[in-house]
Amino acid sequence: MKLRDWDINLKVRLFGEGMTNLLFWMFFPFMSIYFSDAFGKETAGALLVASQVISVAIGLVGGYCADHLGRKKMMVIASLGQAVSFIFFALGNSPWLSSPLLTFISFSFLGLFGQLYWPASHAMVADVVPEKHRSSVFAVFYTSINITVVLGPLLGGIFFFDFRFPLLVVCFAVSVLLTFVLQKWIHETAPKVEKRTKAGKWYQYLGEQLHDYRVIITDKTFLIFILAGVLVAQTFMQLDLLMAVYTTEEVPTQSLLSLGSWHFDLTGKQAFSWVVAENGLLVALFTVLMNKWMTRYKEKTVFMGSAIFYGLGILLFGNMTNVWGLLFAVVIFTAAELMVVGIQDSFISKLAPENMRGQYFAASSLRFSIGRTIAPIAIPLTVWVGYTWTFSILGFLAFASAGLYAVMFRRLEKQKKSEPTIKIAKI
């Protein structure tokens, strides 16, 4: 499906979200370093876990609202909420006030509004794109994000530490601009849903939401998919958590390139910027190509292979202090990421009924929100058991995820085989 054939909603979002993502990646990778320095590893880990617990619930609410209130409305509300959050984020890092606590609260609210935005955004793609083209469209959006991941950390290495306040002011301005663009140029795509709550009481609204999610919970195959995703998320969530702290503390300043008396040296912090930028560059260059390649294989092979590569990548990274070794480990780590780009979103959209796409995407985001909730524990874990054991545990979880994917697809195969028998019984 060519770009010129895309719905106007997708074209507008591709540009607008690209701008916000660039700015986001100029500060996001460095926040675990900031919080570890400000609060200490153990406190920082506990605070990040607490903020993510709330994000889990907010994400589910976002999915329900995307189905019942509309994709556009939720995206506009979330974008406006992020703009307000940036005001306080900037204030906490301004010439007049330096407040790690206000920074943490603002950063947490950015995550909460992001959880409201994400289900509506993904459901909108499923609404306007035919099933056979969805994986390629999701892949293009993923490529766009990771182009910003290339530039963001490299620019953020300069602006976040030395010009943080101006950076956050620009983030606020762009968020306001995105809110305006979404409100003016995109149209609603959600299927009409019959309104069941007549009185509009809060407990009736909550009851409707719990009823709809109970339907999802009965889908055991989908639950296994979420659980496997939570386990493997413990590896890829560490890119901006444990990996950031590890490179800062354990990777010494070293010469990356020498020409006579001239040396190009990198500190641990700078090495981390290179790691994130490399990940983003590889994703930007090879997402579409890898997506086409992976569609030739069974989904079972792709999901299991991705989990295994994540495990190998995280184990290798945790045993490297040389910059070139770290960059090689990230190649394997990124290969795992690229294997499931587009395919996993397409897989979810096939499982989801049309009138519950927002909720299925929101429920699927539990892989990330619960994973992100648990992932910060890896930072204080290094204090308790050390880096070697921490990385080993993460690798084991990724391999366990591959086993769960095997169970999930075995269950799917049994369901497909039993379908003709069920139809005959009904007749």
C-alpha positions in Angstrom: 0.0 0.0 0.0 1.7 3.2 -1.2 1.8 6.4 0.9 -0.4 8.3 -1.6 -3.2 5.8 -1.0 -3.2 6.3 2.7 -6.1 7.9 4.6 -5.6 11.5 5.4 -5.6 10.6 9.1 -2.5 8.5 8.7 -0.6 11.1 6.6 -1.2 13.8 9.2 -0.3 11.6 12.1 2.9 10.3 10.4 4.2 13.9 10.2 2.9 15.2 13.5 3.9 12.2 15.6 7.3 12.2 13.9 8.0 15.7 15.3 6.9 14.9 18.8 8.8 11.6 18.8 12.0 13.4 17.8 11.8 15.6 20.9 10.7 12.8 23.1 13.8 10.8 22.3 16.0 13.8 23.1 15.1 13.4 26.8 13.5 10.0 27.4 16.7 7.8 27.2 18.4 9.9 29.8 15.7 9.9 32.5 16.8 6.8 34.3 20.3 8.3 34.6 18.7 11.6 35.9 16.5 9.8 38.5 19.3 7.5 39.6 21.5 10.5 40.2 18.8 12.5 41.9 17.2 9.8 44.2 19.6 6.9 44.2 19.1 3.6 42.3 16.7 1.9 44.8 14.4 4.9 45.2 14.5 5.7 41.5 13.5 2.1 40.7 10.6 2.2 43.2 9.3 5.5 41.9 9.4 4.3 38.3 7.5 1.1 39.3 4.9 3.1 41.1 4.2 5.4 38.2 3.9 2.4 35.8 1.3 0.7 38.1 -1.0 3.6 37.5 -0.2 3.6 33.8 -1.5 0.0 33.5 -5.0 1.1 34.7 -4.9 4.2 32.6 -4.1 2.2 29.5 -7.1 0.0 29.9 -9.3 3.1 30.4 -7.8 4.5 27.2 -8.8 1.5 25.2 -12.4 1.6 26.4 -12.6 5.3 25.7 -11.2 4.9 22.2 -14.0 2.4 21.4 -16.8 4.3 23.2 -15.8 8.0 22.9 -13.9 7.9 19.7 -10.3 7.6 18.4 -9.9 11.3 17.5 -11.3 12.6 20.8 -9.0 10.5 22.9 -5.9 11.4 20.8 -6.7 15.1 21.1 -7.3 14.9 24.9 -4.0 12.9 25.4 -2.0 15.3 23.3 -3.4 18.3 25.2 -2.6 16.5 28.5 1.0 16.0 27.4 1.3 19.7 26.5 0.2 20.6 30.0 2.6 18.1 31.5 5.5 19.7 29.6 4.7 23.0 31.3 5.5 21.6 34.8 8.3 19.4 33.4 10.0 22.6 32.1 9.3 24.5 35.3 11.0 21.8 37.4 14.1 22.2 35.2 14.0 26.0 34.8 16.4 28.8 35.8 14.0 29.5 38.7 13.5 26.0 40.0 15.3 22.7 40.1 13.0 20.0 41.4 13.6 16.3 40.7 10.3 15.5 42.4 8.3 17.9 40.1 10.3 16.4 37.2 9.3 12.9 38.2 5.6 13.8 38.6 5.5 15.6 35.2 7.4 12.7 33.5 4.9 10.2 35.0 1.9 12.2 33.7 3.5 12.3 30.2 3.5 8.5 30.4 -0.1 8.4 31.6 -1.3 10.5 28.7 0.8 8.4 26.3 -1.2 5.4 27.5 -4.4 7.2 26.6 -3.1 8.0 23.2 -1.6 4.7 22.1 -4.8 2.4 21.9 -6.7 5.0 19.9 -3.8 5.6 17.6 -3.3 1.9 16.8 -7.0 1.2 16.5 -7.3 4.0 14.0 -4.8 2.2 11.7 -6.9 -1.0 11.9 -10.0 1.0 11.2 -8.8 2.5 7.9 -6.3 0.0 6.5 -7.4 -3.4 4.9 -6.0 -6.4 6.8 -3.6 -7.4 4.1 -1.8 -4.0 4.3 -1.8 -3.5 8.0 1.5 -5.0 8.9 3.3 -2.8 6.2 1.5 0.4 7.5 2.4 -0.4 11.1 6.0 -1.0 9.9 6.1 2.4 8.3 5.0 4.1 11.5 7.5 2.1 13.4 10.2 3.1 10.9 9.2 6.8 11.4 9.5 6.4 15.2 13.0 4.9 14.9 14.3 7.6 12.5 13.7 9.9 15.5 15.4 7.4 17.7 18.6 7.8 15.7 18.7 11.6 15.9 17.0 12.1 19.3 19.6 10.5 21.6 22.5 12.1 19.7 21.0 15.6 20.0 19.7 14.8 23.5 23.3 14.0 24.6 23.9 17.7 24.0 20.7 19.5 24.9 19.4 17.4 27.8 22.4 17.9 30.0 23.3 21.5 29.0 20.1 23.1 27.6 17.3 21.1 29.3 14.9 24.0 29.9 14.8 25.3 26.3 14.4 21.7 25.1 11.3 21.2 27.3 9.8 24.5 26.2 10.1 23.4 22.6 8.5 20.1 23.5 5.6 22.0 25.0 5.2 24.2 21.9 5.2 21.1 19.5 2.7 19.3 21.7 0.3 22.3 21.4 0.8 22.3 17.7 0.1 18.6 17.4 -3.1 19.0 19.4 -4.3 21.7 17.0 -3.4 19.6 13.9 -5.2 16.5 15.3 -8.3 18.6 16.1 -8.4 20.3 12.7 -7.4 17.7 10.1 -8.2 14.2 11.2 -11.7 12.6 11.2 -13.3 10.0 13.5 -12.9 6.3 12.4 -14.4 4.3 15.3 -17.4 2.1 14.5 -20.6 3.4 16.2 -21.2 1.6 19.6 -24.6 1.3 21.2 -24.7 3.4 24.3 -25.7 1.1 27.2 -25.4 3.5 30.1 -28.5 5.6 30.4 -28.0 7.3 33.7 -24.4 8.1 33.2 -23.3 7.1 36.7 -19.6 6.5 37.2 -20.2 2.9 38.6 -22.3 2.0 35.6 -19.6 3.2 33.3 -17.0 1.2 35.2 -19.3 -1.8 35.1 -19.5 -1.6 31.3 -15.8 -1.4 31.0 -15.2 -4.4 33.3 -17.8 -6.4 31.3 -16.0 -5.7 28.0 -12.6 -6.6 29.4 -14.0 -9.7 31.0 -14.8 -10.9 27.4 -11.1 -10.4 26.6 -9.9 -12.2 29.7 -11.9 -15.3 28.6 -9.7 -15.5 25.5 -7.0 -17.7 26.9 -4.8 -17.6 23.8 -4.7 -13.8 24.0 -3.8 -14.0 27.7 -0.9 -16.3 26.9 0.2 -13.8 24.3 0.1 -11.0 26.9 2.1 -13.0 29.5 4.8 -14.0 27.0 5.0 -10.3 26.0 5.4 -9.2 29.6 8.3 -11.6 30.1 10.2 -10.6 26.9 9.5 -6.9 27.7 11.9 -7.3 30.6 14.7 -7.3 28.0 13.8 -4.6 25.5 12.5 -2.3 28.2 16.1 -2.2 29.6 17.4 -0.2 26.6 16.6 3.1 28.4 16.8 1.7 32.0 19.5 -0.9 32.9 21.6 -0.4 29.8 21.7 3.3 30.4 22.9 2.9 34.0 25.3 0.0 33.0 27.1 2.0 30.3 27.4 5.0 32.6 28.9 3.1 35.5 30.7 0.1 34.0 31.9 1.3 30.5 35.1 3.3 30.9 36.1 6.2 28.7 37.9 4.7 25.7 39.2 5.6 22.3 36.8 4.6 19.5 39.1 5.7 16.7 42.7 6.8 16.6 44.6 8.5 13.8 48.1 9.3 14.9 48.0 11.8 17.8 44.2 12.4 17.2 41.8 10.3 19.3 38.0 10.1 19.3 37.1 9.2 22.9 33.7 8.2 24.3 32.6 8.3 27.9 30.1 5.8 29.2 27.2 8.3 28.8 28.2 9.1 25.3 28.5 5.4 24.5 24.9 4.9 25.6 23.8 7.6 23.2 25.6 5.7 20.4 23.9 2.5 21.5 20.4 4.0 21.3 21.2 5.8 18.1 22.5 2.6 16.5 19.3 0.8 17.5 17.2 3.5 16.0 19.3 3.7 12.8 19.1 -0.1 12.2 15.3 0.0 12.8 14.9 3.0 10.4 16.9 1.3 7.7 15.7 -2.3 7.9 12.1 -2.3 9.4 10.3 -2.5 6.1 12.8 -5.0 4.6 12.7 -7.2 7.7 8.9 -7.0 7.8 8.6 -8.3 4.2 11.2 -11.0 5.0 9.4 -12.2 8.2 6.0 -12.5 6.4 7.4 -15.5 4.6 7.6 -17.4 7.8 5.0 -18.7 10.2 4.1 -16.4 13.0 5.1 -19.0 15.5 8.7 -19.0 14.1 8.9 -15.3 14.1 7.6 -14.7 17.7 9.8 -17.5 19.2 12.8 -16.4 17.2 12.5 -12.8 18.4 12.3 -13.8 22.0 15.4 -16.0 21.7 17.4 -13.2 20.0 16.4 -10.8 22.7 17.7 -13.3 25.3 21.0 -13.6 23.4 21.3 -9.9 22.9 20.8 -9.0 26.6 23.2 -11.6 27.8 25.9 -10.5 25.4 25.4 -6.8 26.3 25.8 -7.6 30.0 29.2 -9.1 29.4 30.7 -6.3 27.4 32.5 -3.1 28.4 34.1 -2.5 25.1 32.1 0.0 22.9 32.5 -2.1 19.8 31.2 -5.2 21.7 28.2 -3.2 23.0 27.4 -2.1 19.5 27.6 -5.7 18.2 25.2 -6.9 21.0 22.8 -4.2 20.0 22.7 -5.6 16.4 21.4 -8.9 17.8 19.1 -7.0 20.2 17.7 -4.9 17.3 17.2 -8.0 15.0 14.9 -9.4 17.7 12.9 -6.1 17.7 12.6 -6.0 13.9 11.4 -9.5 13.6 8.0 -8.7 15.1 7.5 -5.2 13.9 4.1 -4.9 12.2 3.4 -8.6 12.6 2.5 -8.4 16.2 0.0 -5.5 15.6 -1.5 -7.3 12.6 -1.8 -10.5 14.8 -3.7 -8.5 17.5 -6.1 -7.0 14.9 -6.9 -10.4 13.6 -7.9 -11.6 17.0 -10.0 -8.6 17.9 -13.7 -8.1 17.0 -14.2 -4.9 15.0 -16.2 -3.1 17.8 -13.5 -4.0 20.4 -10.3 -3.1 18.6 -9.4 -0.3 20.9 -9.8 -2.5 23.9 -7.9 -5.4 22.4 -5.0 -3.0 21.6 -5.2 -1.5 25.0 -5.2 -5.0 26.6 -2.3 -6.0 24.4 -0.4 -2.9 25.7 -0.4 -4.7 29.1 2.7 -6.4 27.6 4.4 -3.1 27.7 2.7 -1.4 30.6 3.1 -4.3 33.0 6.5 -5.0 31.5 7.5 -1.4 32.1 6.2 -1.6 35.6 8.4 -4.5 36.5 11.4 -3.5 34.4 12.7 -0.7 36.7 13.3 -3.4 39.4 16.4 -4.4 37.3 18.1 -1.2 38.5 18.0 -1.9 42.3 18.5 -5.6 41.5 22.1 -4.7 40.4 22.7 -3.5 43.9 21.4 -6.7 45.4 22.9 -9.4 43.1 25.2 -7.4 40.7 25.2 -6.8 36.9 26.1 -10.4 35.9 23.2 -12.0 37.6 20.8 -9.3 36.6 21.5 -9.7 32.9 21.4 -13.5 33.3 17.9 -13.3 34.9 16.7 -11.1 32.0 18.0 -13.5 29.4 16.2 -16.4 31.1 12.9 -14.5 31.1 13.3 -13.9 27.3 13.9 -17.7 26.7 10.8 -18.5 28.9 8.8 -16.1 26.7 9.8 -18.2 23.7 8.4 -21.3 25.4 5.1 -19.5 26.1 4.8 -18.5 22.5 5.2 -22.2 21.5 2.3 -23.0 23.9 0.1 -20.2 22.5 0.5 -21.3 18.9 0.0 -25.0 19.8 -3.3 -23.9 21.3 -4.2 -21.9 18.2 -3.5 -24.9 16.0 -5.8 -27.1 18.1 -8.6 -24.4 17.9 -8.3 -24.4 14.1 -8.5 -28.2 13.9 -11.6 -28.3 16.2 -13.5 -25.6 14.2 -14.9 -28.0 11.5 -16.1 -30.4 14.3 -17.9 -27.6 16.1 -19.7 -26.6 12.9 -20.8 -30.1 12.2 -22.2 -30.4 15.7 -24.2 -27.3 15.3 -25.8 -28.7 12.1 
